[in-house]
Structure formats: C-alpha cells, structure tokens
Amino acid sequence: MSDQNAGSGSQPSPINGADPDPHDMIEPDSNDAESHLEMDAQLRDVIDDYMGTFKPAPEDTAGVRERILALVRQDLYRGPSTQLQTETGNQFSISTASVRSIVRDAVDSVDGIRARSVEVEPAGDPQGSAARVRVSVSIRAGIAIVTAAEVVRRAVSAGLVAELGIPAVEIDINAEDVHVD
C-alpha cells in the first residue's frame, strides 16, 4: 500500500488528488446502524488521509478525530439545525423541524387557516437573534384574507417568542389554496 492511500482502503479521497466515486459513498439511512458504522469508517479514512499530508505537533491534534466524528454524528442524528441566539447573547442550535413545528402549530391555531409549507431562517443583528418566516397556507372559503393574515402574524410572532425567546422580523404569508370544511 502506498503512502498516498494509507488508511483509505481502496477508495481514493480528494486529499490525495482523486475524487471518490459517488457510487462507493454510503448514503445515510437514519434507521440503519450499519450504514452509520460505514460512514464513520469512511470519515476516519478521510481524516487519516488528511492527517497524513502534514506532520502537526501532537498537542495541536489532540482529540481532532473525536471532535469531528462527534459533530458529524450529532448532525446525522438530529438532522438539519437552525442556529439562533437569545436576547442575552446565548447561542443555541435547534432542529429546523422543531422550529417549523412551532410555526406550523401557531398557524394551525388560527380558525380557518391551515399551514402547508414553512420556512424559517435566522435573521437579526447579531445573526440568529430573530427569525424570518415564510409560510404557505390554505384558507377556508369565506374568511377575509387580510384579517386572517394579521391574526396569523400575531400567532406566529407570539409562538416564536414563547417557545424560543426570539422575535420574528418578517412573516411572509402566501395563501395558496382555499378549502371548505
């Protein structure tokens, strides 16, 4: 085995100049522990290849592999996350699905309105101290759209402050469907 592929098995990595074959890469399956183990092994190989390209002082690399693997595992198990910040400056990370759920519940609490799709992104200064929300809704026939939109904005704003402690700087509502109960 050459130094170029040390620790990488038969899969080349971008570190040694060759792109890996996408067919050889493991697709994550959150229900398959074996695929997580294989992804860990692939990541270890990439780290070994990278670490083999230079000789840092041992004190500079203490725990690097473990920290990288911990971050990757955390992201795999939790899924995508949204980085936010309280008004006192404490940063936190919450799953994007949880933030969307808070908004969806607030929208659905308004009589005659149903949330369809929700997008939330960090906003404010500093970044993450507020949220920018886009929500698509279905509205019951016969409801005044302008009045309902204001009620939805108040509900979403109150939900974000109550659940996350951050305000909404912008709440865009797109009424994309009308339904009959």
C-alpha positions as a Markdown table, in Angstrom:
| # | Residue | x | y | z |
|---|---|---|---|---|
| 1 | Met | 0.0 | 0.0 | 0.0 |
| 2 | Ser | 1.5 | 3.4 | -0.9 |
| 3 | Asp | 1.6 | 6.4 | 1.5 |
| 4 | Gln | -0.8 | 8.1 | -0.8 |
| 5 | Asn | -3.6 | 5.8 | 0.0 |
| 6 | Ala | -2.6 | 4.9 | 3.6 |
| 7 | Gly | -5.7 | 4.4 | 5.7 |
| 8 | Ser | -8.1 | 4.9 | 2.9 |
| 9 | Gly | -8.6 | 1.3 | 1.8 |
| 10 | Ser | -9.4 | 1.2 | -1.9 |
| 11 | Gln | -11.3 | 4.5 | -2.0 |
| 12 | Pro | -9.3 | 7.5 | -3.1 |
| 13 | Ser | -10.1 | 10.8 | -1.4 |
| 14 | Pro | -9.9 | 14.4 | -2.6 |
| 15 | Ile | -6.9 | 14.9 | -0.3 |
| 16 | Asn | -4.7 | 12.8 | -2.5 |
| 17 | Gly | -5.9 | 14.4 | -5.7 |
| 18 | Ala | -8.6 | 11.9 | -6.9 |
| 19 | Asp | -12.3 | 12.4 | -6.4 |
| 20 | Pro | -14.1 | 9.5 | -4.7 |
| 21 | Asp | -16.6 | 7.6 | -6.8 |
| 22 | Pro | -20.0 | 8.7 | -5.7 |
| 23 | His | -21.2 | 5.1 | -6.1 |
| 24 | Asp | -18.8 | 4.0 | -3.4 |
| 25 | Met | -20.0 | 6.5 | -0.9 |
| 26 | Ile | -22.5 | 5.4 | 1.7 |
| 27 | Glu | -25.9 | 7.2 | 1.8 |
| 28 | Pro | -27.0 | 7.8 | 5.4 |
| 29 | Asp | -30.1 | 5.9 | 6.5 |
| 30 | Ser | -31.2 | 7.0 | 9.9 |
| 31 | Asn | -32.7 | 3.6 | 10.6 |
| 32 | Asp | -29.7 | 1.6 | 9.6 |
| 33 | Ala | -26.9 | 1.3 | 12.3 |
| 34 | Glu | -24.7 | -0.5 | 9.8 |
| 35 | Ser | -24.7 | 2.5 | 7.4 |
| 36 | His | -23.7 | 4.8 | 10.3 |
| 37 | Leu | -20.7 | 2.5 | 11.1 |
| 38 | Glu | -19.7 | 2.5 | 7.4 |
| 39 | Met | -19.9 | 6.3 | 7.3 |
| 40 | Asp | -17.8 | 6.5 | 10.4 |
| 41 | Ala | -15.2 | 4.3 | 8.8 |
| 42 | Gln | -15.2 | 6.4 | 5.6 |
| 43 | Leu | -14.8 | 9.6 | 7.6 |
| 44 | Arg | -12.0 | 8.1 | 9.6 |
| 45 | Asp | -10.2 | 7.2 | 6.4 |
| 46 | Val | -10.6 | 10.8 | 5.1 |
| 47 | Ile | -9.3 | 12.2 | 8.4 |
| 48 | Asp | -6.3 | 9.7 | 8.3 |
| 49 | Asp | -5.5 | 10.8 | 4.7 |
| 50 | Tyr | -5.7 | 14.5 | 5.7 |
| 51 | Met | -3.6 | 14.0 | 8.8 |
| 52 | Gly | -1.0 | 12.1 | 6.7 |
| 53 | Thr | -0.4 | 15.1 | 4.4 |
| 54 | Phe | 1.4 | 17.1 | 7.1 |
| 55 | Lys | 3.0 | 16.5 | 10.5 |
| 56 | Pro | 1.5 | 18.8 | 13.1 |
| 57 | Ala | 2.7 | 18.8 | 16.7 |
| 58 | Pro | 0.8 | 16.2 | 18.7 |
| 59 | Glu | -0.6 | 18.8 | 21.1 |
| 60 | Asp | -2.2 | 20.5 | 18.1 |
| 61 | Thr | -4.1 | 17.4 | 17.0 |
| 62 | Ala | -5.3 | 16.0 | 20.4 |
| 63 | Gly | -8.9 | 14.9 | 20.0 |
| 64 | Val | -9.3 | 16.3 | 16.5 |
| 65 | Arg | -10.7 | 13.0 | 15.1 |
| 66 | Glu | -13.1 | 12.5 | 18.0 |
| 67 | Arg | -14.4 | 16.1 | 17.8 |
| 68 | Ile | -15.0 | 15.8 | 14.0 |
| 69 | Leu | -16.8 | 12.5 | 14.4 |
| 70 | Ala | -18.9 | 13.9 | 17.3 |
| 71 | Leu | -20.0 | 16.8 | 15.1 |
| 72 | Val | -20.9 | 14.5 | 12.2 |
| 73 | Arg | -22.8 | 12.1 | 14.4 |
| 74 | Gln | -24.7 | 14.9 | 16.1 |
| 75 | Asp | -25.8 | 16.3 | 12.7 |
| 76 | Leu | -26.8 | 12.8 | 11.4 |
| 77 | Tyr | -29.0 | 12.0 | 14.4 |
| 78 | Arg | -30.6 | 15.4 | 14.8 |
| 79 | Gly | -30.9 | 16.4 | 11.2 |
| 80 | Pro | -30.6 | 19.9 | 9.9 |
| 81 | Ser | -30.4 | 22.6 | 12.6 |
| 82 | Thr | -31.1 | 26.3 | 12.9 |
| 83 | Gln | -28.6 | 28.5 | 14.8 |
| 84 | Leu | -30.3 | 31.1 | 17.0 |
| 85 | Gln | -29.4 | 33.4 | 19.8 |
| 86 | Thr | -31.3 | 34.7 | 22.8 |
| 87 | Glu | -31.6 | 38.4 | 23.6 |
| 88 | Thr | -28.9 | 37.9 | 26.2 |
| 89 | Gly | -26.5 | 36.6 | 23.6 |
| 90 | Asn | -26.6 | 32.9 | 24.4 |
| 91 | Gln | -26.3 | 30.9 | 21.2 |
| 92 | Phe | -28.2 | 27.7 | 20.7 |
| 93 | Ser | -29.0 | 25.2 | 18.0 |
| 94 | Ile | -32.4 | 23.7 | 17.5 |
| 95 | Ser | -33.6 | 21.2 | 14.9 |
| 96 | Thr | -35.1 | 23.0 | 11.9 |
| 97 | Ala | -38.0 | 20.6 | 12.0 |
| 98 | Ser | -38.8 | 21.8 | 15.6 |
| 99 | Val | -38.8 | 25.4 | 14.6 |
| 100 | Arg | -41.1 | 24.7 | 11.7 |
| 101 | Ser | -43.3 | 22.8 | 14.0 |
| 102 | Ile | -43.6 | 25.8 | 16.3 |
| 103 | Val | -44.6 | 28.0 | 13.4 |
| 104 | Arg | -47.0 | 25.3 | 12.0 |
| 105 | Asp | -48.8 | 24.9 | 15.3 |
| 106 | Ala | -49.2 | 28.7 | 15.6 |
| 107 | Val | -50.7 | 29.0 | 12.1 |
| 108 | Asp | -53.0 | 26.0 | 12.6 |
| 109 | Ser | -54.3 | 27.6 | 15.9 |
| 110 | Val | -56.0 | 30.3 | 13.8 |
| 111 | Asp | -59.5 | 29.3 | 12.9 |
| 112 | Gly | -59.9 | 28.5 | 9.2 |
| 113 | Ile | -56.2 | 28.6 | 8.4 |
| 114 | Arg | -54.0 | 25.5 | 7.7 |
| 115 | Ala | -50.2 | 25.7 | 7.4 |
| 116 | Arg | -49.0 | 24.0 | 4.2 |
| 117 | Ser | -45.2 | 24.7 | 4.0 |
| 118 | Val | -43.0 | 26.6 | 6.4 |
| 119 | Glu | -39.5 | 28.1 | 6.0 |
| 120 | Val | -37.7 | 29.8 | 8.9 |
| 121 | Glu | -34.2 | 31.3 | 8.6 |
| 122 | Pro | -32.1 | 33.2 | 11.2 |
| 123 | Ala | -32.2 | 37.0 | 10.9 |
| 124 | Gly | -31.4 | 40.0 | 13.0 |
| 125 | Asp | -28.3 | 41.6 | 14.3 |
| 126 | Pro | -26.5 | 39.7 | 15.5 |
| 127 | Gln | -27.4 | 36.9 | 13.1 |
| 128 | Gly | -29.9 | 34.4 | 14.8 |
| 129 | Ser | -31.3 | 36.9 | 17.3 |
| 130 | Ala | -34.6 | 37.0 | 15.3 |
| 131 | Ala | -36.3 | 34.9 | 12.6 |
| 132 | Arg | -37.5 | 35.5 | 9.1 |
| 133 | Val | -40.6 | 33.3 | 8.4 |
| 134 | Arg | -42.3 | 32.3 | 5.1 |
| 135 | Val | -45.4 | 30.2 | 5.3 |
| 136 | Ser | -47.9 | 29.0 | 2.7 |
| 137 | Val | -51.4 | 28.4 | 3.9 |
| 138 | Ser | -54.8 | 27.1 | 2.9 |
| 139 | Ile | -57.6 | 29.4 | 3.9 |
| 140 | Arg | -61.2 | 28.4 | 4.5 |
| 141 | Ala | -63.7 | 29.8 | 1.9 |
| 142 | Gly | -65.4 | 32.9 | 3.2 |
| 143 | Ile | -62.6 | 34.2 | 5.5 |
| 144 | Ala | -61.3 | 37.6 | 5.0 |
| 145 | Ile | -57.7 | 37.1 | 3.9 |
| 146 | Val | -56.2 | 40.4 | 5.1 |
| 147 | Thr | -57.7 | 40.0 | 8.6 |
| 148 | Ala | -56.7 | 36.3 | 8.8 |
| 149 | Ala | -53.1 | 37.2 | 7.7 |
| 150 | Glu | -52.8 | 39.7 | 10.6 |
| 151 | Val | -54.1 | 37.1 | 13.1 |
| 152 | Val | -51.6 | 34.5 | 11.7 |
| 153 | Arg | -48.7 | 37.0 | 12.0 |
| 154 | Arg | -49.6 | 37.7 | 15.7 |
| 155 | Ala | -49.9 | 34.0 | 16.4 |
| 156 | Val | -46.6 | 33.1 | 14.8 |
| 157 | Ser | -44.8 | 36.0 | 16.5 |
| 158 | Ala | -46.2 | 35.0 | 19.9 |
| 159 | Gly | -45.3 | 31.4 | 19.3 |
| 160 | Leu | -41.7 | 32.1 | 18.4 |
| 161 | Val | -41.2 | 34.4 | 21.4 |
| 162 | Ala | -42.9 | 32.0 | 23.8 |
| 163 | Glu | -41.1 | 28.9 | 22.6 |
| 164 | Leu | -37.7 | 30.2 | 21.5 |
| 165 | Gly | -37.4 | 33.6 | 23.0 |
| 166 | Ile | -36.8 | 35.3 | 19.6 |
| 167 | Pro | -38.9 | 37.7 | 17.7 |
| 168 | Ala | -39.9 | 37.4 | 14.0 |
| 169 | Val | -38.6 | 40.3 | 12.0 |
| 170 | Glu | -40.6 | 39.3 | 8.9 |
| 171 | Ile | -43.5 | 37.0 | 8.4 |
| 172 | Asp | -44.5 | 36.4 | 4.8 |
| 173 | Ile | -47.8 | 34.6 | 4.2 |
| 174 | Asn | -48.7 | 33.1 | 0.9 |
| 175 | Ala | -52.4 | 32.0 | 0.6 |
| 176 | Glu | -52.0 | 29.2 | -2.0 |
| 177 | Asp | -55.2 | 27.3 | -1.5 |
| 178 | Val | -58.9 | 27.6 | -0.4 |
| 179 | His | -60.6 | 24.8 | 1.4 |
| 180 | Val | -64.1 | 24.0 | 2.5 |
| 181 | Asp | -64.5 | 22.3 | 5.9 |
